[in-house]
Amino acid sequence: MGNVNLPTPVFLASGALCLLAGYLIGVVAGPDTPARTTAEVESFDPGTSELCLRGDGATDAEGAEGDLLCGTWRRTAGSETPEPGDVFRFVSVDVDNAGGGGDPVGPGVVIYGSVVD
């Protein structure tokens, strides 16, 4: 058996092609990510963290009722408190919130997001 040496550009090009192929396979066969969208803040209650959003983005979001999406806002540390009229970028999740007795406990929609600067 003999040694086979590839020229450096051929070696680098084949490595780049392998990385590109792996990326494309991951994009096509990978899991779907939630769509982040924007809507206008209708109201926010800081005591209960209930946030209501209005607009095209809210209408199409998971858990929306009509053109209004209301749910519990989950935020990260340092997030700006939403005020009515603010533009809000979010992802909503409709959760199964049944308590031990099967009764609903709080809003069934959780909204993750923040105010857009």
N, C-alpha and C positions, 0 to 999 in steps of 0.2 A: 504494500500500500504506500502511496505517495502522499505528500502534502499538497493540498490545493490552496492557493492564495487568491483571494478575490481582491480586486482593486478597491481602495477605500470608498470611492464614490458609489460603486455598485453595492457595497455592503450598507452604506448609509441610506441609499435609496430603497433598498429592500426592507430595512428596518422601518423607515417612514411609511412605506406601503402597508406593512403589518399593523402599525399603530392606527392608520387611517381605517383599515378594514375592521379592526376591533371596535373603533369608535362607531362606525356605521352599523355594525351588528348590534351594539348596545343601544343605539337610538331606535332602531327598527324593532328589536325584540325585547327591549327593556320595559320596565313598568311605566304606566301612564302617570304623569305628575299632575297635581291639581292646577287648574287654570287660575292664575291671579288676575283679578279684575278690579275695576274701580267703580265707586258709587259715591253719592253725596250723603253726608251724615244728616239724618232726619232728627234724631234725638239720642241722648246718652244720659243714663242715670248712674252716677259714680257709686252710689250706695249698693246697687245690685249688679253693676257692670253690664246692664242691659243696653245694647246698642241697636239702633234701628237705622237702616240704610235705604235710600231711594234712588232709583235711576235704572238705566238699561242693564248695568252690571248686576244690580240687586235682583231684578226681575228674573234673570236667567240662572241665578245662583241656587245651589242646593238648599232647600228648606224655605224658599221664598213663598209668600202668600200674596198673590197679585203683584203689585209693583213695589211692595215693601218687604224687606228682609229684617227680621228682628231676632236677636239671640244674645247669648252671653259672650262678651268680648274677652279674649285671652290675649294679654299683651306681654311684651318683654320689658325688662327694666329700662327706664329712661324713655319710654314711649310718650309722645305728646298726647294729652287728653283731648279727645275729639270734641269739637263744638259744632252745633248745627250749621250747615253750609260748607263744612270742610270737605275736601276730596279725600277719600279713604280707599286705600288699596288693600284687598282682603282675599281670603279663601274661607269658604264656609263649609261646615260639616254637619249634616243632620245625624244626631246621635240617638241611640236608644237610651232614654233616661228614666226608665221605669224603676221605681223604688222597690223595696222588699215586698210590698203588697200589690205591686203591679200598677200603682198610681204614678202618674208623671211627677217628676221632681224638677221644677224649674223649666226654663226654655229648652226645647229639644234641638236647638241650633247653636253651634259654637262657631264664633267668628274669630279668625286669626288675622291680624293685620295692623296697619298703622296709618297715620295721617300722612298724606303726600305733601312735601314742602313745595 
